[in-house]
Amino acid sequence: MNSGQLVIKQILSLIPKYEFDKLVVKYKGNYKVKSFTCWTHLICLCFGQLTHRKSLRDIVTCLNSQKAKLYHLGIRCNVS
């Protein structure tokens, strides 16, 4: 039964965002980044792993096919 969250969102909830953000600041991961942040990158790569995608193009195509659900995943920018 659907509990209201996507499966990938449930898995990402296990990663403490505060700790992740501390590491991003420590290693300057978002230096000169305009929209595609480290958190968004992590979401996309986790999605690729969970759905057994073979390439970056495959990940982008699959994510863009469900644009209405990207906001609920935490992806606020265009995936290209």
Number of C-alpha atoms within 10 A of each C-alpha: 3 6 7 7 10 13 14 14 14 13 11 15 10 8 10 9 12 9 10 13 15 11 12 16 12 9 10 10 14 15 11 8 9 8 13 15 18 16 17 17 13 12 18 20 15 15 19 19 12 12 12 11 15 10 10 13 11 13 20 16 13 15 20 15 10 10 13 10 13 17 11 12 19 12 20 13 13 12 17 11
